[in-house]
Amino acid sequence: MDEGSASVDYLPASLQGAHFAMERPPIFAWKGCPVCRGIAARINVEYSYGHPGIFVNPSHEAIKRARAEGYSANMLAAVSAEDCLFADLGIDPSVEGCQTFEATDFLVYKRQFDTTSSLIIWQIGCVGDLTFNPHPSDPSGINVLVDYLLQHYSPSQPAILYQANVLPICKPIIRNLTLAEVREADINQITTLYIHPVPRRAVDKEHLSKLGLLEEALA
Ligand SMILES: C[S@@+](CC[C@H](N)C(=O)[O-])C[C@H]1O[C@@H](n2cnc3c(N)ncnc32)[C@H](O)[C@@H]1O
């Protein structure tokens, strides 16, 4: 099986003609879903859009349902947009940690996060849109997102609007701007927001001592 594919070895009965209950049914409906079409055809499916299980519900759902019926189903890892981001922006998440959220989930559940670690927000091109409209025209979602972020960061906080190259001949699009400028920026369905960590937090002396470490030894 090719890298980055999700497959099952047989079409489980419950999947025939099924319509997955997704947050975004129009695009991930049974007949429109490439993973499911492959399952129906009993072939291994190459899911070529990044990692098949990252921010992709149908692949998880297909595998879960197939396994529930006793069929063999596996997902193979592939390179996600976040992997490309680490490479293109030169970020190593081991240095200051990294938090990753889906934009609407981030707001709806008012996710708590640490500004001294990197913050990655996916799907900022469709904040608050549960129907997956490929051409959203309502910018109010991005304003809600920026408003929430500005409760934690200053308006001048450096941020990046990132687009990994989608074709081998293209270069990634990396737009450096301030958090306040994100409101007015041109954002599309494959834009991911990266926010740099604010300066490092102080070490925790209790944990340092419990680990037998000296502060000077830290990089
Ligand atoms: C439905 S998710 C698919 C993610 C994909 N499975 C992956 O592993 O990268 C779509 C979101 O992924 C991110 N994304 C997709 N393509 C991207 C790209 N070329 N550059 C940056 N982010 C991208 C964006 O946040 C976008 O809203």
PDBQT file of the ligand as one rigid body, heavy atoms in Angstrom, charges set to zero:
ROOT
HETATM    1  C1  LIG A 301      -9.282  19.316   6.304  1.00  0.00    +0.000 C 
HETATM    2  S1  LIG A 301      -7.701  19.828   6.919  1.00  0.00    +0.000 S 
HETATM    3  C2  LIG A 301      -6.664  18.653   6.058  1.00  0.00    +0.000 C 
HETATM    4  C3  LIG A 301      -5.297  18.487   6.670  1.00  0.00    +0.000 C 
HETATM    5  C4  LIG A 301      -4.465  17.398   5.994  1.00  0.00    +0.000 C 
HETATM    6  N1  LIG A 301      -5.031  16.084   6.216  1.00  0.00    +0.000 N 
HETATM    7  C5  LIG A 301      -3.021  17.378   6.483  1.00  0.00    +0.000 C 
HETATM    8  O1  LIG A 301      -2.582  16.359   7.013  1.00  0.00    +0.000 OA
HETATM    9  O2  LIG A 301      -2.342  18.401   6.355  1.00  0.00    +0.000 OA
HETATM   10  C6  LIG A 301      -7.479  21.363   6.098  1.00  0.00    +0.000 C 
HETATM   11  C7  LIG A 301      -6.631  22.320   6.904  1.00  0.00    +0.000 C 
HETATM   12  O3  LIG A 301      -5.294  21.869   6.879  1.00  0.00    +0.000 OA
HETATM   13  C8  LIG A 301      -4.420  22.964   6.752  1.00  0.00    +0.000 C 
HETATM   14  N2  LIG A 301      -3.768  22.872   5.453  1.00  0.00    +0.000 N 
HETATM   15  C9  LIG A 301      -4.142  22.140   4.401  1.00  0.00    +0.000 A 
HETATM   16  N3  LIG A 301      -3.313  22.313   3.358  1.00  0.00    +0.000 NA
HETATM   17  C10 LIG A 301      -2.399  23.217   3.767  1.00  0.00    +0.000 A 
HETATM   18  C11 LIG A 301      -1.291  23.832   3.158  1.00  0.00    +0.000 A 
HETATM   19  N4  LIG A 301      -0.948  23.579   1.906  1.00  0.00    +0.000 N 
HETATM   20  N5  LIG A 301      -0.568  24.700   3.886  1.00  0.00    +0.000 NA
HETATM   21  C12 LIG A 301      -0.883  24.992   5.166  1.00  0.00    +0.000 A 
HETATM   22  N6  LIG A 301      -1.935  24.450   5.791  1.00  0.00    +0.000 NA
HETATM   23  C13 LIG A 301      -2.681  23.574   5.106  1.00  0.00    +0.000 A 
HETATM   24  C14 LIG A 301      -5.258  24.229   6.830  1.00  0.00    +0.000 C 
HETATM   25  O4  LIG A 301      -5.309  24.651   8.179  1.00  0.00    +0.000 OA
HETATM   26  C15 LIG A 301      -6.583  23.738   6.342  1.00  0.00    +0.000 C 
HETATM   27  O5  LIG A 301      -7.648  24.539   6.795  1.00  0.00    +0.000 OA
ENDROOT
TORSDOF 0
